[in-house]
Amino acid sequence: MTRRLCLITGASAGIGAEFARQYAALGWDLALTARRADRLETLAGEVSAAHGIETLVIAEDLGAPDAPQRILSAIEAKGRHVDALVNNAGYGLPGTFFNTSWEDQAQFIRVLYTAPLELAHRVLPGMAERGYGRIINVASLAGYAPGSAGHTLYASVKAGLIRFSESLNAECAELGHADIHCAALCPGFTWSEFHDANGTREEAGKMPKWVWMDAPPVVKQGIEAVNRGQPVIVPGMANKALATLTRILPEPLVRTIVGGQSRRYRRLD
Ligand SMILES: NC(=O)c1ccc[n+]([C@@H]2O[C@H](COP(=O)([O-])OP(=O)(O)OC[C@H]3O[C@@H](n4cnc5c(N)ncnc54)[C@H](OP(=O)(O)O)[C@@H]3O)[C@@H](O)[C@H]2O)c1
């Protein structure tokens, strides 16, 4: 029997690499994509040796408009299809909407929003045909809370991913696809290369230890949530408490608190 296959974007580091390890441990074959092929090959070798699964490595830059189509064609060319999709690739743009070029903003929207939606749209018909599918969109607690200076595009894109996931999950249920689920995973501060990649490691390092989580429990909670059909998951007790506060406190107060906190770790130069 052919094993199920999970396509993971941004698998070369952090949360994406952990998704690869956990899906491999669950006995899934993997299609791993990101720009750094060497990292993907190393990870593929590690998880294949540990769990006897098959891995496909597809190096692509999701900022290229035709990358989603090329990734799926590479999977199809191997006679495989996507049973689970983890839209995880992402990064933060330091600075403000004012001082970031439109080219950088447009690229950001492609990688973090357009590509995930296109991948989902392209894999859904096959999932519907086979009566099984899982889609996890890695959003953020930043998309849950009110926006703040310097979070202009990041928070709005992540908020969009949350609403998209909720709506798609509801759509699957209403259309009778009982075993196709979509979930937005909303991590808070998570140890990965994220803050190195966007040059805010020093600022992020000033945040208290209790706000940080390791990738394994974040990923585990994401996989469990999508399997039970839960449309949004905020991992960890501290993050859950923060998310709840954003819902129950008066909005102007939450906006002031979030604005004050984000000033501690956002670069507005
Ligand atoms: N860490 C946190 O505190 C945190 C909190 C909330 C949400 N998140 C979200 O979690 C997700 C994963 O981030 P992470 O924390 O694991 O960060 P990370 O360690 O920096 O990993 C980011 C991944 O995205 C890939 N990526 C970046 N730009 C890409 C592009 N243009 N095309 C293809 N792949 C690209 C990177 O691979 P290559 O460089 O090899 O292309 C890498 O595999 C992101 O969506 C992020 O927004 C993170």
Ligand as a Chemical Component Dictionary entry (heavy atoms), coordinates in Angstrom:
data_LIG
# 
_chem_comp.id                   LIG 
_chem_comp.type                 NON-POLYMER 
_chem_comp.pdbx_formal_charge   0 
_chem_comp.three_letter_code    LIG 
# 
loop_
_chem_comp_atom.comp_id 
_chem_comp_atom.atom_id 
_chem_comp_atom.alt_atom_id 
_chem_comp_atom.type_symbol 
_chem_comp_atom.charge 
_chem_comp_atom.model_Cartn_x 
_chem_comp_atom.model_Cartn_y 
_chem_comp_atom.model_Cartn_z 
_chem_comp_atom.pdbx_ordinal 
LIG N1  N1  N 0  9.330  31.510 14.975 1  
LIG C1  C1  C 0  8.330  32.243 15.412 2  
LIG O1  O1  O 0  8.446  32.905 16.465 3  
LIG C2  C2  C 0  7.048  32.259 14.655 4  
LIG C3  C3  C 0  5.898  32.749 15.306 5  
LIG C4  C4  C 0  4.685  32.757 14.634 6  
LIG C5  C5  C 0  4.607  32.272 13.341 7  
LIG N2  N2  N 1  5.736  31.820 12.723 8  
LIG C6  C6  C 0  5.588  31.339 11.345 9  
LIG O2  O2  O 0  6.103  30.027 11.252 10 
LIG C7  C7  C 0  6.497  29.760 9.908  11 
LIG C8  C8  C 0  7.854  29.075 9.909  12 
LIG O3  O3  O 0  8.811  29.975 10.420 13 
LIG P1  P1  P 0  10.017 29.508 11.341 14 
LIG O4  O4  O 0  9.820  30.129 12.653 15 
LIG O5  O5  O -1 10.200 28.060 11.255 16 
LIG O6  O6  O 0  11.209 30.300 10.613 17 
LIG P2  P2  P 0  12.563 29.776 9.953  18 
LIG O7  O7  O 0  13.281 28.856 10.861 19 
LIG O8  O8  O 0  13.270 31.011 9.494  20 
LIG O9  O9  O 0  12.071 28.950 8.673  21 
LIG C9  C9  C 0  11.443 29.611 7.586  22 
LIG C10 C10 C 0  11.313 28.652 6.432  23 
LIG O10 O10 O 0  10.667 29.354 5.341  24 
LIG C11 C11 C 0  11.421 29.151 4.149  25 
LIG N3  N3  N 0  11.311 30.279 3.240  26 
LIG C12 C12 C 0  11.534 31.601 3.490  27 
LIG N4  N4  N 0  11.397 32.323 2.371  28 
LIG C13 C13 C 0  11.081 31.438 1.367  29 
LIG C14 C14 C 0  10.846 31.576 -0.030 30 
LIG N5  N5  N 0  10.926 32.765 -0.652 31 
LIG N6  N6  N 0  10.544 30.465 -0.750 32 
LIG C15 C15 C 0  10.491 29.251 -0.133 33 
LIG N7  N7  N 0  10.722 29.058 1.169  34 
LIG C16 C16 C 0  11.019 30.139 1.924  35 
LIG C17 C17 C 0  12.870 28.981 4.649  36 
LIG O11 O11 O 0  13.624 28.204 3.728  37 
LIG P3  P3  P 0  14.755 28.754 2.709  38 
LIG O12 O12 O 0  15.423 29.928 3.372  39 
LIG O13 O13 O 0  15.647 27.553 2.547  40 
LIG O14 O14 O 0  14.003 29.092 1.471  41 
LIG C18 C18 C 0  12.656 28.173 5.923  42 
LIG O15 O15 O 0  12.573 26.796 5.607  43 
LIG C19 C19 C 0  6.447  31.106 9.173  44 
LIG O16 O16 O 0  5.297  31.166 8.370  45 
LIG C20 C20 C 0  6.370  32.111 10.302 46 
LIG O17 O17 O 0  5.709  33.297 9.914  47 
LIG C21 C21 C 0  6.944  31.795 13.349 48 
# 
loop_
_chem_comp_bond.comp_id 
_chem_comp_bond.atom_id_1 
_chem_comp_bond.atom_id_2 
_chem_comp_bond.value_order 
_chem_comp_bond.pdbx_ordinal 
LIG N1  C1  SING 1  
LIG C1  O1  DOUB 2  
LIG C1  C2  SING 3  
LIG C2  C3  SING 4  
LIG C2  C21 DOUB 5  
LIG C3  C4  DOUB 6  
LIG C4  C5  SING 7  
LIG C5  N2  DOUB 8  
LIG N2  C6  SING 9  
LIG N2  C21 SING 10 
LIG C6  O2  SING 11 
LIG C6  C20 SING 12 
LIG O2  C7  SING 13 
LIG C7  C8  SING 14 
LIG C7  C19 SING 15 
LIG C8  O3  SING 16 
LIG O3  P1  SING 17 
LIG P1  O4  DOUB 18 
LIG P1  O5  SING 19 
LIG P1  O6  SING 20 
LIG O6  P2  SING 21 
LIG P2  O7  DOUB 22 
LIG P2  O8  SING 23 
LIG P2  O9  SING 24 
LIG O9  C9  SING 25 
LIG C9  C10 SING 26 
LIG C10 O10 SING 27 
LIG C10 C18 SING 28 
LIG O10 C11 SING 29 
LIG C11 N3  SING 30 
LIG C11 C17 SING 31 
LIG N3  C12 SING 32 
LIG N3  C16 SING 33 
LIG C12 N4  DOUB 34 
LIG N4  C13 SING 35 
LIG C13 C14 SING 36 
LIG C13 C16 DOUB 37 
LIG C14 N5  SING 38 
LIG C14 N6  DOUB 39 
LIG N6  C15 SING 40 
LIG C15 N7  DOUB 41 
LIG N7  C16 SING 42 
LIG C17 O11 SING 43 
LIG C17 C18 SING 44 
LIG O11 P3  SING 45 
LIG P3  O12 DOUB 46 
LIG P3  O13 SING 47 
LIG P3  O14 SING 48 
LIG C18 O15 SING 49 
LIG C19 O16 SING 50 
LIG C19 C20 SING 51 
LIG C20 O17 SING 52 
# 
